[in-house]
Amino acid sequence: MRRTLLGLAATLGLLLVVGGLLCYLAYGTNDPPPPTAPIAGLSAEATIAWHANGAVTIEAAAEPDAYAALGFVHGRRHAWTVTLWRQAALGALGTWFGEGLLPADRQAHRLQLAAGAREAYDMLPPDAQALLQAYADGMNAAFNARGVRMDDALTLLRLEPEPWEAWHPLALERLFAWLSTRPLTAADIPQPTPAARPAVLADIAQSLPLPPVVPTAFDTLRTDDALLRRFLELHGFDRGVAWAGQDVSGRQLVVQQPFGTSALPLIQSVALTGAAVAEPQQRATIPGTLLAPAGEDATQAWALLLHSPATLAWHRADTTQATPFPASTHHARAILRDAPDVLLTTQQTPDGASFIGTPSAAADSMLTLQWTGLTTGTDLLAHRSLARGTPEPFTLFSGDGLRLPADGTSEVLGTPAVSVSAAGGRLVSNHPWAATRGLRLDEVWAGEPDISSVVEGWHEDHYSPWAARWLQPMLFAVDQAFPTDPLVLRALVYLRNWDYRFDRSSIGASIVDRWAAAYHETPPLADDRPAPPWIATAPPEAALAALRESLTALEETFGADLSRWRWERVQQSALRYPVWSAQELLSTTRLRAAERFASHERPGRGHISTRSGGESRLLRAPAAPAVWEAWAGPRLGQSLQIRQLDPRADRFLERYMQPDASPPLQPVHSGDAPTHTTRLVPTGE
């Protein structure tokens, strides 16, 4: 009996040890921040208070010390994130992951992300360089900690974070500026007008459309860029929306910024106090950079949309010169993990545009990429000035957004493509569908003219004023076509009883979105349609044909039972971990954490036409369920709150216990006692 008990105890102990080891290898341990950390170059002690909601409070006596603490926070909380982003910005993903990532590296070098960052750093005034150096010192102090170097992703990939240099934040800034551009398509290539066609063409040929001119090199540019965005899971920045308003109850400022499908959070909430800032300030910061796209203090609140313009243009040959396409040539060596090194060569026009392809003496013109990042250094000083309450023009980013000074006015920043009056305030965006959110804000405002009602339930308001306006004439058109198809008749029952809400359980939402996409993509309507949002009076047969097409597609994918066509299922998306979501590109890398870094499914809810935002087939673009939101309420200086999904799991089974609902807004200025406190001291103390 005793031997049996000892055997059982030994077996149980072995199982516990093995189970604990597996949990450790799969999830790591919660390594608390250190009570004290030395940082090179620190002028005086600084303090970091770590709060349970993920926000931190930094108290520093000087501005460089505050940025050193910020670097420590970013390095501590986001080591893998910033390391991966830096590798992409430096055009060195192939060094880690092999030849499959060479196109992404080629795009980074084509955009001069690293070279431009070095040049921008050299041109900054000494005080700005000192801030970047202090930030790098803080980042390196965090990287030296064992808990950071044992980060799950870094360990599994057998990587160590290399030292952070002072110009690296500028490289990441430029990376995000490029990711904030709308992906270019062949439709963006300027085409010759009919008047420019050769006169030798016959009259009948003159009336026919010319085939679009799409250089072969443009396809390479587009696929390289698509790989970069897909690998990092960062895209959809152009869908950001900001709104500000005020009434007798106070002011409100809301920003909603999609950033793709990345499971890695984009924003770190930071509260700054002490002599380093004139007023206690809250900021939404992007790890690895000094950018703060949202923030507030007692004097103002601001919200910036992450947007940067890029266009295509033809550069004509100068036939008076021996070299018809004078250019500056840049070389970069790509060091690949599994192949010989590759020399990447890019060429730029004298005014800074990037040639798409290699200039040829036989060509009369060359297609070029024009982007502010090819000619502009950094927006670091513009961000710094905005945080101080003295806005200056942005050049790398467009600087579009809203600002609320303490005097109660609202100021539109930059030149957003959409700027409309909404709910007694102003709504801005660079996406045409944002205008429908203004309609909804006005409806809410008219029903209960209290500014707080406009903000409350923002992320749960799935009602679409666009759908209400679009559906009725389309239903009337279908009725005029006298449909007899049983599937169409069943669908019409759902459509006539739909409440125009893109809720998770809605079936009418699934049908309308597919129907609208099918109708508005049908030639010739797709060729000369107005800018979205579209509201059409359709010919009966065309409306019915598009409805049949959409229903057939839904039936083929989700079955004949319409009750299974719920919006949460039809428009399901996922948050994915960069690197682990692209395993087909990583055949030479042993990824042993498929479950640890599995994607997080997100049920469909909301729509591009609802106040809450959401996905749609009308976008013709990848889903971007990763979103961060900021809200600044009436008490400037203490009310900034941030909402973003953070599905990273640090504890056993944590990933399976996360709710599907949107997370609550989390205050940046936390009144709760910190869970840990770190005292930063100068090196040598």
C-alpha positions in Angstrom: 0.0 0.0 0.0 2.8 2.4 0.9 4.6 1.7 -2.4 1.4 2.4 -4.3 0.9 5.7 -2.5 4.5 6.7 -3.2 4.1 5.7 -6.8 1.0 7.8 -7.2 2.7 10.7 -5.4 5.7 10.5 -7.7 3.5 10.3 -10.8 1.4 13.3 -9.6 4.6 15.3 -8.9 6.0 14.4 -12.3 2.8 15.5 -14.0 2.8 18.8 -12.1 6.4 19.5 -13.0 5.8 18.6 -16.7 2.6 20.7 -16.7 4.3 23.6 -15.1 7.1 23.4 -17.5 4.7 23.3 -20.5 2.8 26.3 -19.1 6.0 28.2 -18.6 7.2 27.4 -22.1 3.8 28.3 -23.6 2.9 31.3 -21.6 6.0 32.4 -19.7 5.6 34.1 -16.3 4.5 37.5 -15.2 7.8 39.1 -14.5 7.0 42.3 -12.5 8.8 45.6 -13.3 11.9 46.2 -11.2 11.8 48.5 -8.2 14.9 50.3 -9.5 16.4 50.6 -12.9 19.6 52.6 -13.9 19.5 54.6 -17.1 22.4 56.2 -18.8 22.2 60.0 -19.3 19.4 60.5 -16.8 19.8 63.9 -15.1 17.7 63.1 -12.0 15.5 60.4 -10.6 12.2 59.7 -12.4 9.3 57.4 -11.4 7.1 55.1 -13.3 3.8 53.9 -11.8 2.4 50.8 -13.5 -1.4 50.5 -13.3 -3.6 47.4 -13.6 -5.4 48.7 -16.7 -2.1 48.9 -18.7 -1.6 52.7 -18.3 1.5 54.1 -16.7 2.3 57.4 -15.0 5.7 59.0 -15.5 7.0 61.6 -13.1 10.1 63.4 -14.3 11.9 66.7 -13.6 13.1 67.3 -17.1 11.8 66.6 -20.6 14.7 64.3 -21.7 14.2 62.3 -18.5 10.4 61.9 -19.3 11.4 60.5 -22.7 13.9 58.1 -21.2 11.1 56.8 -19.0 8.8 56.5 -22.0 11.5 54.5 -23.8 11.7 52.2 -20.7 8.0 51.7 -20.7 7.8 50.9 -24.4 10.8 48.5 -24.2 9.3 46.8 -21.1 5.8 46.4 -22.3 6.3 46.1 -26.1 9.7 44.6 -26.7 8.7 42.1 -29.4 6.4 44.7 -31.1 9.0 47.4 -31.4 11.8 45.0 -32.4 9.7 43.6 -35.2 8.6 47.0 -36.4 12.2 48.2 -36.3 13.4 45.3 -38.4 10.7 46.0 -41.0 11.6 49.8 -41.1 15.3 48.9 -41.5 14.5 46.6 -44.5 16.0 43.6 -42.7 13.1 41.1 -42.3 14.9 38.7 -44.7 17.8 38.6 -42.2 15.5 37.0 -39.7 13.0 35.1 -41.9 14.7 34.4 -45.2 14.3 35.1 -48.8 10.5 35.1 -48.7 10.5 38.5 -47.1 12.9 40.1 -49.6 10.0 41.9 -51.4 9.0 43.6 -48.1 12.7 44.7 -47.5 12.8 45.9 -51.1 9.8 48.1 -50.4 11.4 49.5 -47.2 14.5 50.5 -49.2 12.5 51.9 -52.1 10.8 54.2 -49.6 14.1 55.2 -48.0 12.8 54.5 -44.5 16.1 53.9 -42.8 18.3 56.2 -44.9 15.7 59.0 -44.6 15.6 58.5 -40.8 19.3 58.9 -40.5 19.3 62.0 -42.6 16.4 63.5 -40.7 18.1 62.8 -37.4 21.3 64.7 -38.5 19.2 67.7 -39.5 17.4 68.0 -36.1 18.4 70.6 -33.6 20.5 69.4 -30.6 17.6 69.5 -28.1 15.5 67.3 -30.3 18.4 64.9 -30.8 18.8 64.8 -27.0 15.2 63.7 -26.6 15.7 60.8 -29.1 18.9 59.8 -27.4 17.2 59.8 -24.0 14.4 57.7 -25.4 17.0 55.2 -26.8 18.7 55.1 -23.4 15.5 54.2 -21.7 14.7 51.5 -24.4 18.1 49.9 -24.0 17.8 49.9 -20.2 14.5 47.9 -20.6 16.1 45.5 -23.2 18.8 44.6 -20.7 16.3 43.1 -18.3 16.2 39.3 -18.3 12.4 39.3 -18.3 12.4 41.3 -21.6 15.1 39.3 -23.2 13.1 36.1 -22.4 10.0 37.5 -24.1 8.0 34.6 -25.6 8.2 35.6 -29.2 11.9 36.6 -29.0 12.8 33.3 -27.3 10.8 31.1 -29.7 12.5 32.7 -32.7 15.9 32.7 -31.0 16.3 36.4 -31.2 17.6 39.0 -28.9 16.7 42.7 -29.1 19.7 44.6 -30.5 20.6 48.0 -29.0 18.2 50.9 -29.8 19.8 53.8 -31.6 18.7 57.4 -31.4 17.5 57.6 -35.0 15.5 54.3 -34.9 12.2 56.1 -33.7 12.4 58.2 -36.8 12.6 55.0 -39.0 9.5 53.7 -37.2 7.8 57.0 -37.7 8.4 56.8 -41.4 7.2 53.2 -41.5 3.9 54.2 -39.9 3.6 57.2 -42.2 3.8 54.9 -45.2 1.4 52.4 -43.7 -1.0 55.3 -43.2 -1.2 55.8 -47.0 -4.0 54.2 -49.0 -2.6 51.2 -51.0 -2.1 52.3 -54.6 -3.9 50.5 -57.4 -3.7 50.6 -61.2 -6.7 53.0 -61.0 -4.3 55.6 -59.4 -2.0 55.6 -62.5 -2.7 58.8 -64.5 -4.0 57.8 -68.0 -3.8 59.8 -71.2 -7.0 61.8 -72.1 -8.7 61.1 -75.5 -7.4 64.4 -76.8 -3.9 63.1 -76.4 -4.4 60.1 -78.6 -2.4 59.9 -81.8 -4.3 61.5 -84.7 -3.5 58.5 -87.0 -6.1 56.4 -85.3 -9.3 55.9 -87.2 -12.4 57.6 -86.1 -13.9 54.4 -84.7 -10.7 53.7 -82.8 -10.9 57.3 -81.4 -14.2 56.4 -79.7 -13.0 53.2 -78.1 -11.4 53.3 -74.7 -7.7 52.8 -74.7 -6.3 50.0 -72.6 -4.9 51.3 -69.3 -1.2 51.9 -69.2 0.2 49.8 -66.3 3.9 49.4 -66.3 5.1 45.9 -65.3 7.2 47.4 -62.6 4.1 48.8 -60.9 2.9 45.2 -60.3 6.1 44.6 -58.4 5.6 47.7 -56.3 2.1 46.7 -55.5 2.9 43.1 -54.5 6.0 44.3 -52.5 3.9 46.7 -50.6 1.0 44.3 -50.0 3.5 41.8 -48.5 4.9 44.4 -46.1 1.4 45.3 -44.9 0.2 41.8 -44.7 3.2 40.5 -42.8 2.9 43.2 -40.2 -0.9 42.9 -40.2 -1.0 46.8 -40.4 -3.4 48.4 -42.8 -6.7 50.3 -43.0 -5.4 53.5 -41.4 -7.4 55.6 -43.8 -10.7 54.7 -42.1 -10.0 56.8 -39.0 -12.7 59.2 -37.8 -12.6 62.0 -35.2 -15.5 64.1 -33.8 -15.7 67.0 -31.4 -18.6 69.0 -30.0 -19.8 71.0 -27.1 -22.9 72.2 -25.4 -23.8 73.5 -21.9 -22.9 70.2 -20.3 -19.3 70.4 -21.6 -17.0 69.3 -24.5 -16.3 65.9 -25.9 -13.7 64.6 -28.3 -13.7 61.1 -29.8 -11.3 59.5 -32.2 -11.6 56.0 -33.7 -8.5 54.7 -35.6 -8.5 51.3 -37.3 -5.0 49.9 -37.9 -5.5 46.4 -39.4 -5.6 42.9 -38.1 -2.6 43.0 -35.7 -3.1 41.4 -32.3 -0.3 43.6 -31.0 -1.7 46.8 -29.5 -0.8 50.0 -31.3 -1.2 52.4 -28.4 0.4 52.7 -24.9 -1.4 55.0 -22.5 0.9 57.4 -20.6 0.3 60.1 -18.1 3.1 62.7 -17.6 3.6 64.7 -14.4 6.3 66.7 -12.8 8.4 69.6 -14.0 9.0 67.9 -17.4 5.6 69.2 -18.5 3.9 72.5 -18.0 0.6 70.8 -17.1 0.0 67.2 -16.1 -0.7 65.5 -19.5 -2.2 62.3 -20.8 -1.0 60.8 -24.1 -1.8 57.9 -26.4 1.7 56.9 -27.6 2.9 54.6 -30.3 5.6 52.2 -29.0 9.0 52.6 -30.6 8.3 56.2 -31.5 7.8 59.6 -29.9 4.4 60.0 -31.7 1.3 60.9 -29.6 -1.7 60.9 -31.9 -4.1 61.8 -29.1 -3.7 63.5 -25.7 -5.0 66.2 -23.4 -4.1 68.4 -20.5 -5.8 71.3 -18.7 -5.3 73.6 -21.8 -6.3 71.4 -24.7 -7.3 68.0 -26.1 -6.2 66.8 -29.6 -6.8 63.8 -31.8 -4.8 63.1 -35.0 -5.8 60.7 -37.8 -2.9 58.5 -39.0 -2.8 59.5 -42.6 -0.2 60.3 -45.2 -0.7 61.1 -48.9 1.0 59.2 -51.8 0.3 59.5 -55.5 1.6 58.3 -58.9 2.8 60.6 -61.6 4.6 60.4 -65.0 8.1 61.8 -65.2 8.9 62.8 -68.8 12.3 62.3 -70.3 14.5 65.3 -70.8 15.6 64.8 -74.4 18.0 67.8 -74.3 20.3 65.9 -71.9 22.7 63.1 -72.5 20.9 61.2 -69.7 17.1 61.5 -70.3 16.3 60.5 -66.8 18.8 62.1 -64.4 18.5 60.4 -61.0 20.1 59.9 -57.7 20.9 56.2 -57.1 20.8 54.5 -53.7 22.2 51.1 -52.9 21.4 48.8 -49.9 22.6 45.3 -49.1 19.9 42.9 -48.1 21.4 40.2 -45.9 19.2 37.1 -46.2 18.9 34.2 -43.7 18.9 31.4 -46.3 20.3 32.9 -49.5 23.3 35.0 -50.7 23.2 38.7 -50.0 21.3 40.9 -52.5 22.1 44.4 -53.6 18.9 46.5 -53.8 19.1 49.6 -56.0 16.6 52.4 -56.1 16.6 55.6 -58.1 15.0 59.0 -57.4 14.2 62.0 -59.6 15.8 65.3 -58.8 12.7 66.4 -57.0 12.6 63.3 -54.8 10.1 61.0 -56.4 11.0 57.3 -56.7 11.2 55.8 -60.1 9.0 52.7 -60.5 11.3 50.5 -62.5 14.6 51.2 -64.0 14.8 54.3 -66.3 15.3 53.4 -69.9 16.9 55.6 -72.6 14.2 54.3 -75.0 11.3 55.5 -72.9 9.7 58.9 -73.2 8.3 58.9 -69.7 8.6 56.9 -66.5 6.1 56.2 -63.7 7.1 57.6 -60.3 5.9 57.3 -56.7 5.4 60.6 -55.0 5.2 60.5 -51.2 6.1 63.1 -48.5 8.4 60.6 -46.8 10.7 60.7 -49.9 11.3 64.4 -49.4 10.5 65.1 -45.8 12.5 64.3 -42.7 10.3 63.9 -39.6 7.2 65.3 -37.8 8.8 65.0 -34.4 8.9 68.7 -33.9 5.3 69.1 -35.1 4.1 66.5 -32.6 6.1 68.2 -29.8 4.6 71.6 -30.7 1.1 70.2 -30.7 1.6 68.7 -27.3 2.7 72.1 -26.0 -0.4 73.7 -27.4 1.3 75.5 -30.3 0.4 73.5 -33.4 2.7 73.7 -36.4 2.2 72.2 -39.9 2.9 68.5 -40.4 4.7 67.4 -43.5 5.4 63.6 -43.2 1.9 62.9 -42.0 -1.0 65.1 -43.2 -1.6 66.2 -39.6 -5.4 65.9 -40.1 -7.5 65.8 -36.9 -9.2 68.0 -34.3 -8.0 70.1 -31.4 -10.1 71.5 -28.5 -8.5 74.5 -26.8 -9.7 75.4 -23.3 -11.6 78.4 -24.6 -14.4 76.0 -25.8 -13.7 76.3 -29.6 -12.8 73.4 -31.9 -10.1 73.6 -34.5 -9.7 71.4 -37.5 -6.1 70.3 -38.0 -4.8 69.8 -41.5 -7.0 69.4 -44.5 -9.1 66.2 -44.0 -11.0 64.9 -47.0 -14.2 64.8 -45.0 -15.1 67.7 -42.7 -18.8 68.0 -41.9 -21.0 69.5 -39.2 -22.4 66.8 -37.0 -24.3 66.9 -33.7 -23.4 70.5 -32.9 -19.8 69.8 -33.6 -17.4 68.7 -36.3 -16.6 65.3 -37.8 -13.4 64.8 -39.8 -12.0 61.8 -41.7 -10.1 60.9 -44.8 -12.6 58.1 -45.8 -15.7 59.0 -47.8 -17.9 56.6 -45.9 -17.4 58.7 -42.7 -20.1 61.1 -43.9 -22.7 58.5 -42.9 -21.5 58.7 -39.3 -22.3 62.4 -39.4 -25.9 61.5 -40.4 -26.2 59.2 -37.4 -24.7 61.7 -35.0 -27.3 64.2 -36.1 -30.0 61.7 -35.5 -28.9 61.0 -32.0 -28.4 64.7 -31.3 -31.9 65.5 -32.5 -33.5 62.8 -30.4 -31.8 64.0 -27.2 -29.7 67.2 -27.5 -27.2 66.4 -24.8 -23.7 66.1 -25.9 -23.1 63.1 -23.5 -25.8 61.1 -25.4 -23.8 61.4 -28.5 -20.7 59.7 -26.9 -22.5 57.1 -24.8 -22.8 53.8 -26.6 -20.7 55.0 -29.5 -19.1 51.6 -30.0 -22.4 49.8 -29.6 -24.5 51.9 -32.0 -24.9 49.7 -35.1 -27.7 51.6 -36.7 -27.0 52.6 -40.3 -28.8 55.7 -41.7 -27.2 54.8 -45.1 -28.9 51.4 -45.1 -32.2 53.0 -44.3 -31.9 55.3 -47.3 -30.5 52.7 -49.6 -32.7 49.8 -49.0 -36.2 51.2 -49.6 -35.8 52.3 -53.2 -34.0 49.0 -53.9 -36.9 47.0 -52.5 -39.3 49.0 -54.6 -37.3 48.3 -57.7 -37.2 44.5 -56.9 -41.0 44.5 -56.4 -41.4 46.0 -59.9 -39.5 43.1 -61.4 -42.1 40.6 -59.9 -39.6 38.0 -58.4 -40.7 34.4 -58.2 -37.5 32.7 -57.1 -38.2 31.1 -53.6 -34.8 32.1 -52.3 -35.5 35.7 -53.2 -38.9 35.7 -51.7 -37.6 34.3 -48.4 -34.9 36.9 -48.3 -37.4 39.7 -48.9 -39.2 38.7 -45.7 -36.0 39.4 -43.7 -35.3 42.6 -45.6 -38.7 44.1 -45.1 -38.5 43.4 -41.4 -34.9 44.6 -40.9 -34.3 47.5 -38.5 -31.2 48.8 -40.3 -28.9 47.7 -37.6 -25.7 45.7 -38.2 -26.1 43.7 -35.0 -24.4 40.4 -34.6 -27.6 38.4 -35.0 -28.9 40.4 -38.0 -29.6 38.5 -41.2 -30.9 41.5 -43.1 -27.5 43.1 -42.6 -25.7 40.2 -44.3 -28.0 40.4 -47.3 -27.9 44.2 -47.7 -24.1 44.4 -47.5 -23.6 41.7 -50.1 -26.5 43.1 -52.3 -25.1 46.6 -52.3 -21.6 45.3 -53.1 -22.9 43.2 -56.0 -25.0 46.0 -57.4 -22.4 48.8 -57.2 -19.7 46.7 -58.6 -21.7 45.8 -61.7 -20.4 47.4 -65.0 -21.1 50.0 -66.3 -22.2 51.4 -62.9 -18.9 50.6 -61.3 -17.1 52.7 -63.9 -19.0 56.0 -63.5 -20.6 55.7 -60.0 -20.4 58.7 -57.7 -18.2 58.7 -54.6 -19.6 56.6 -51.8 -21.8 56.3 -49.9 -24.1 55.3 -52.7 -27.8 55.7 -52.6 -29.4 54.6 -55.9 -32.7 54.2 -57.6 -32.0 51.1 -59.6 -33.7 49.6 -62.7 -35.9 46.7 -61.6 -34.1 44.0 -63.5 -30.6 45.2 -62.4 -31.7 45.4 -58.7 -33.1 41.9 -58.9 -30.1 40.4 -60.7 -27.8 41.8 -58.1 -30.0 40.5 -55.3 -30.0 37.0 -56.8 -26.2 37.1 -57.2 -25.6 38.1 -53.6 -28.1 35.4 -52.3 -26.5 32.7 -54.4 -23.0 33.6 -53.0 -24.4 33.5 -49.5 -26.1 30.2 -50.1 -22.9 28.6 -51.5 -20.8 29.8 -48.5 -23.2 29.5 -45.6 -25.9 27.0 -46.7 -29.5 27.3 -47.7 -30.8 28.0 -44.1 -31.1 31.8 -44.0 -31.1 31.7 -40.2 -27.4 30.9 -40.4 -26.7 34.0 -42.3 -26.1 36.0 -39.2 -23.9 39.1 -39.6 -21.5 37.8 -36.9 -20.8 34.8 -39.0 -20.9 36.3 -42.5 -18.6 39.2 -41.6 -16.3 37.4 -39.2 -12.8 38.6 -39.0 -9.7 37.9 -36.8 -6.9 39.5 -35.0 -3.6 37.8 -35.9 -0.1 37.9 -34.6 2.5 39.1 -37.1 5.0 36.5 -38.2 2.9 33.6 -36.9 0.1 34.6 -39.3 2.4 34.2 -42.3 3.8 30.7 -41.7 3.8 29.9 -45.5 6.6 32.5 -45.7 8.6 31.0 -42.8 9.3 27.4 -43.9 12.8 27.7 -42.5 11.7 28.9 -39.1 10.6 26.4 -36.5 7.4 28.0 -34.9 6.5 25.9 -31.9 3.7 28.1 -30.6 0.9 27.6 -33.1 -1.7 27.6 -30.3 0.1 30.3 -28.2 -0.1 32.7 -31.2 -3.2 31.5 -32.9 -5.5 34.1 -34.4 -8.4 35.5 -32.3 -11.7 35.3 -34.2 -13.9 38.4 -34.0 -17.6 38.2 -34.7 -19.0 40.6 -37.3 -20.8 43.7 -35.8 -21.1 47.2 -37.0 -20.5 48.5 -40.5 -18.6 51.3 -42.3 -21.8 53.2 -42.3 -22.6 53.0 -38.6 -21.4 55.1 -35.7 -19.5 52.1 -34.2 -17.6 51.5 -37.4 -17.0 48.0 -38.8 -16.4 46.0 -41.9 -18.1 45.7 -45.3 -17.6 44.1 -48.7 -18.3 47.5 -50.1 -14.8 48.5 -49.0 -13.0 46.1 -51.4 -10.2 46.1 -48.9 -8.9 43.8 -46.2 -10.8 43.8 -42.9 -9.3 46.0 -40.2 -10.9 44.9 -36.9 -7.9 46.1 -34.8 -9.1 49.5 -33.6 -8.1 51.9 -30.9 -10.4 54.7 -29.6 -9.7 57.7 -27.4 -12.3 59.9 -25.6 -11.7 63.2 -23.9 -14.6 64.4 -21.8 -15.6 67.7 -20.3 -12.8 67.9 -17.6 -9.7 68.6 -19.6 -6.6 67.3 -18.0 -8.1 64.3 -16.2 -10.6 62.6 -18.6 -8.7 61.0 -21.5 -9.6 57.3 -21.9 -8.4 54.7 -24.3 -10.1 51.6 -25.7 -8.3 48.9 -27.7 -8.3 45.1 -27.9 -5.3 43.4 -26.4 -5.7 39.7 -26.8 -2.2 38.8 -25.7 -2.3 36.0 -23.2 0.2 35.8 -20.4 -1.6 33.3 -18.2 -2.7 29.7 -18.7 -6.0 29.4 -20.7 -6.3 33.2 -20.6 -6.9 33.4 -24.4 -10.0 31.2 -24.0 -11.5 33.4 -21.3 -11.5 36.7 -23.1 -15.0 38.1 -23.9 -16.2 38.9 -27.4 -17.6 42.3 -26.3 -15.6 45.4 -26.8 -13.4 46.3 -23.9 -14.3 49.2 -21.6 -12.7 52.6 -21.9 -9.7 52.7 -19.6 -8.6 56.0 -18.0 -5.1 57.2 -18.7 -5.1 59.2 -15.5 -5.8 56.4 -13.1 -6.9 57.2 -9.5 -6.1 53.6 -8.4 -3.0 52.7 -6.6 -0.3 51.4 -8.9 0.4 47.7 -8.9 4.2 48.3 -9.2 6.5 51.3 -9.0 9.9 51.7 -10.7 12.4 54.3 -9.7 14.7 55.3 -12.5 18.1 56.5 -11.4 21.2 57.8 -13.3 23.8 55.1 -14.1 26.3 54.7 -11.2 23.9 55.5 -8.3 
